[in-house]
Amino acid sequence: MTLYRPFYDFVSKKFTDRIILPTILLFYIIANYQIFGKFSILLK
């Protein structure tokens, strides 16, 4: 169990990094795209 625990933490950290970081990046891109879209509508 003592050997299993650090491995589990490592795997869960890798998993959360793979899931959470792209999700944050996706929301960031969508937010910027919407802001840019509003600006382009204002510029027309």
N, C-alpha and C positions, 0 to 999 in steps of 0.2 A: 504493500500500500504506500509506503514511503517513496518507493521508486516510481509508482504509478502517478502520484500526485503532480510532480513537476512536469511530467510528460503531458498530463491532461491540461494543465495551465498553459503550457506551450502551444498545444493544439488549439485550445479555445481562443488564445490570443491571436494565433494565425487566422483562425476562422473569422473572428470579429474584425480583424484588419481587412480581410478579403471582402467582408460583407458591408461593414459600416463605412469604410473609406470611399468605395465607389458610390455608395448611396449619397454621402455628403457631397461628393464631386458632382453627381448627377443633379441634385437639388440646386447646387451652386450654379451649374450651367443653365438649368431651366430658369432660375431667378434672373440671371444676367440676360438671357435671351428675351424674357418678358420685358425687362427694363429697356433693352435695346429696341424691342418692337414698339414700345410706347414712344420712345424718342423718334424712331423712324416715322411713326404716324404723325407726330408733332411737326417733323421737318417737311412733310409732304405739303 
